[in-house]
Amino acid sequence: MSNWGGKYVIGLTGNIGTGKSVVRRMLEHIGAYGIDADALAHRAIAKGAPGYRPVIDVFGKWLLEADGEINRQKLGGLVFSNPAALKELEKIVHPLVGKAVEIIATRSKHDVVVVEAIKLLETDLRSACDSIWVTYVSPEIQLRRLTQYRKMTPEEAQKRILAQSPQEDKIKEADILIKNVGTFEDTWFQVLNSWKKIFPALPQEQEEIVEESQAAADEIQVIRAKPKHSTEIANLLNKFSEGEQKLDRNDIMAAFGEKAFLLVRVGGKFQGVIGWQVENLVSRTVDIVLAPQAVDERILLPLIHEMEEASKDLQCEASLVFVPDKLAVSDPIWQSLGYKPASPEKLGVIAWQEAAVESKQPDTTLYFKQLRKDRILRPI
């Protein structure tokens, strides 16, 4: 056990494009608290953060945007083609990230913490881990994912791949090796079986009802969905989204690699689903689908309340909800829940702004609510 409040710490690493974040989210679905150390590295050099001035002092003001923020693309272009520059950057950022991870892990209410970091084995985070999990894919799959999903040019993708240590070096250090080369379901069962071997006494996949009314006929239940609910989620999205979606179980299984879902059941029948993700301490609700008769405060309140409680457990600072235009007309409901319409540039905190831009959905209105007054990384 680590010194972080007696938590069991899983160190999750793997080279770029091998699916580390997907595996981290799978572990979160099972019951771990996930920390993306690489996202914290971005926060560490944001304007006003402790790494901001040292980076400018070392690399120069040419990196700055008009708003004073560091252009990470320019910085990345420099350090990924210059090993000496990369070491200088890591010398600034790694200690800050290590301290932030320690603070967040210690504050977590979970017994198991998973720390995702591409440079896990090369930093002091390694010594805090009880087991090392490594994700692996072939170089061909790496290249395809970087060009297809991250829109890198083949030359840029190859430069990123070659800038990292060989995958074999990480594999040698692995207690658990996840071969992320098949379907989401294949990877899910690898993760689930590995979890069961380490934590046989912890609860496994069970339906968890988290909100329930007392009325028998109109009983409202909010359920934290698991991958086994994929068929029900697909049916709801197809039936009530009013789009041309033709989703099946496999589509939703894959979506679990990016987000979590809550189902609402009224009188024994599923009437709605929301899907949200937590990244970089920001909660982003990107799917809200309800049956027409379910669009009222009595049903939205427990759904949004549970999303917020789960997000607070994950130490989120803010909640961004992308409300479909047809639901945004119910503005008084959202106001009663503490949300206000917002635009990304008005959010103030750069991490919140980036989250809003990254997660923006078409034909939606962004509603914002701050979940905690104290910024989680202020201690560093």
N, C-alpha and C positions, 0 to 999 in steps of 0.2 A: 504493500500500500504506500501511496505517496505521502508527502508531508502536507498536501493540500487538503486538510480536513479529513484525512483518512480515506480519501476517494481511491477507487481503483482506476488507473489511468491507462487508456489505450492510446498509443501513439500511432497515428495513421499517416503513412507516407507513400510515395510513389512518384514517378516522373510525370511530367506534363502530359495531359491527354490520356491518362490511364484510368480515370474515373474515381479519384479520391473522394470528391464531393458527393458523388452518388452513394458510395459506401458509407460515408459519414452520416448521410441522411437516413440510410437504412438502419444504422445503429441507433439513431435518434428515435426512429419509429419503434424500435424494440425496447428502448428505455434509457439510453445513454444521453448525457448532455454533450452537445457538440460545440467545439470551438474551431473556427477557421483562422488559424494563425496567419495565413497569407493575407486575409482581408484586414486583420489587425495591423499588418505591416503597412497597408495603404493608409490607415487611419493615423499611424504614427508619424507620417510625413505631411499630413494635411496642415493647412494654415492654422497656426495657434497650437499645434501639437508639438511635443518635445523634440521630434526629429526634424521638424521643418527647417529651422535655422541652421543646424549642422549640415544638412544636405545642400543648402544654398551656399554655405561657406566653402564646402569642399568642391562642389560641381559648378557653381556659378549661377547668376541671375538669369542667364539665357533660358533656363528651364521654366521660368515663370510665365503664367498666363496673364491676361489683362486684369483678372480679378485677384491676382496675387497667389493663386494656387499653383503648385508644382505640376507641370505637364508630365504625367507618368509615362506617356508614350515616348516622349523625348528621352526621359531618364532611362526607360527600358531599352531604347535603341542604343544608348551609350553603353550601359553596363553589360548587356548580353553579347556585345561584340568586343568587350574589353575585360578580361578576367581580373585585372588589377583594380579597375573601377568597381566591379561587382563586389570585390572583397571590402573596399572602402565603404560601400553602401551597407553591406551586411554588418560591418563593425558598428555602424550607427544604429541600424534598425533592430538587429537581433536582441540586444539587451532590453530594449523597450518592449518588444513583443513578448519576450519571456516574462517580464514583470506583469504585463497586462494579462497574459494567460493565467498566471498564478493567482492574480486577484479575482478574475472571473471564475476560475475553477473552485476556489475556496468559497466563494459566495454561493455557488450552485447548491441546490437542494438535492441533486441526484447523487446516487452512490457510485455511479460509473461515469467517467468523463472521457470523451474521445477528442484528441487534439490532432487536427489535420494540418500538416506542415510539409512543404516540399523539401525543406532543409532540416527536417527533424533530427536526423542522425548526426548532422554536423554541428548542432548547437547544444546548449545545456538542457534543452527540453528532453533530450534523450534520457538523461539520468532520472527524470521524474516519472518515466513510463514503466508500468508493470508488464506490458506486453507490446510488441511491435507488430503492426499489421501493414502489409505492403500490397499495393495494387499493381497488377502487371497486364500489359497488352504488348503485342508485337509492334516493332517500329513502323510497319506499314499502317496499322490501325491508328497509332499515334498521329502520323502525318495526315491521314484521312480526317480524323476528328478535328484537328487544329484548322485545317483548311475549310472543312464543311461547317463546323459549328462555331468556331471563333473567327471565321472569315480572314484567316491569315493567308498570305501568299505562300506558295510552296517554299520559297527561299527563306521567308521569315520563320515559318514553322520549323524548317530544318535547322536554322540557326538556334532556335529555342531548344530543340531536342539535343543538339550537340553541345550546348552550353552547360548541360547537366551531367552529373556522373552517370556511368553506365547503370542500367537497371539491375544488372547482375550484382552490383555492389550492395544495393538495397535488399535484394532477395536473400543474400547471405545472412543478413541481420534479422530476417523475418521470423517471428513466432507463428504468424498466420499469413499465408499467401492467398490473396484473392485474385483469381484469373478472370478478369472482367472482359471476356472476349465473346460471350454468347448473349442471350437475351437477358432482360432485366430479371426475369424469374430465376434464371440460372444463377445469377450473381446473388439474388436475394437468398436463395437456399444455402449458398456457400456461407454468407454472412450469418444467417440464422443458426445453422448447424455449428459454426465456430463459436457463436455466443453461448449456445446451450452447453458446449463442452467446458467453457470457462465459468459460466454462471448457471449450473443446473438447478440451483435452489430459487433463482429469481423467477417472477411470473413471466409466462410466455404470452403468445398472442391470444388474448381473450377480449371479447366484446366489453368495452368499458363505457357504461352509461354515466354521464357526468352531470346532466341536468334533467330533472324530472318534475312534472307538475303533480298535483294531488287529485286532479279531476280525472275520473275514470274514462268517460266517453271521449274527452278531448285531451287525453294524456299527451304531453309533449316530452319527448326524450331527445337529448342531444348525445350523439355517440361519436367517440373518437375513432375514426375509421382506420382499418388496417388493410394491407393488401388483399386479404380475403374478401373485403367488401367491394372489390374492383367492379364486379358485374353490376351491383346496385348503383354505384356511382356513375358508370357509363350509361345505364338506363335513364337516370335522372337528367344527366347532361343532354342526352339525345332528345328526351321528351320535352323538357322545359326551357332549353336555351334559345329556342326559336331560330336557331341557325341551321346550317347545313351539315352540322357535325354528325358523323357516323362513327362514333367511338365504340370500341369493344374492350373487353377485359384487359387485353394485352396493352392497349393504349394507356389505360389507367394504371396498370402495373408499372409501366415506364414513367408515368407522371409522378408516382411515389418516389422516384429518384430525385425529384425537384421540390416537392411540396408535401404538406400534410392536408388531410381532409376531415371535415366534421359533417356528419349526417344528422338531419332532424327528422324525427318520426312523430307523426300526429295521429292519434287513435290507431296505432299499430301499422300505419302506412308511411313509407318514406315520402316526404314532401319537399325536401330541399337538401342542398349540399353547398358548402363553401370550401374553397381550397386556398391555402395560404402557405407562405414560406418565410422562414426567419433566416436572414443573412446579415452579418455584420451588425448585429444587435438592433436590426430594424425588421418589424413584422410587416409583411406585404400580402394583403388579401387580394388575390387576382381572379378568383372565380366566386361568383354568387349566383346561384340558380335556385329559384323557388317556384313552387306551384302557385298559380294566380291566387288561390285562396289562402296561401301561406304568407302573403306579403302584408304583414301587420306587425306591430311592435311586440305583441305577445309571443311571436315566434322568432323575430329577428333578435330580440333582446337576449334570450339565453344563448343563441348561436354566437353573437358577437361577444357576449360576456365570456363564454368559454374560450373563444379565440384569444381574447385579451388575457385571460388568466394563464393560459398555456404560454403565451408570449412573455408575460411577466415572469413566469417560472424560468424562462430562457433569458431573463435579464434584459429584455428589449427596452429601448429608450422611447420608441415611437411606433405607432401603428398607422400604416397607410392602407386605406381601403379603396379599391377602384370599383366604384358603384356603377353598374350598368345604367344607362340613361333612363331606362324605363323605371328603375328603382330610385334614381336620384330625385325624381319628382316628389318622393315621400320625404322631403327635406326635414320636416319637423321630427320624424322618427330618428333620423341621423343626428339631429341637433340634440334630441333627448338622450342619445347615447354618448354625447360629449364630442361629436365629430363636427368639423367645419370644412367647407370646401376650401381647397388650397391649390396653388400652382407650385411646381417644383422649386422655382427660383425664390419663392417666398418662405421656404422652410427654414432657412437660416443656417443649419448645420450641413456641411458639405456631404457627410455620409448619408443624411436623409435625402438631400437633393439627388445624389447619385442613385439611391435606391428608387426614388420616384421616377427618374428618367429611364432606368433599366427595366422597371417592371410595368411601365405604362401600358394600358390595354386600350384598344380602339373602342370608340363609342362608350366611354366611361367618364365619370367625374371623380377626381381624386378628393377623398375626404381624409382629414388628418386629425390625429389625437396624440398628445404626448403622454406616455405611460408612466414616466418617472421624471422627477425634477433633477435628480443628480445624474450627471453624465457618468456612465460606468467607468470610463477610462481616465477620468480627471485625476485620480491618485498618481498616475505615472507622470 
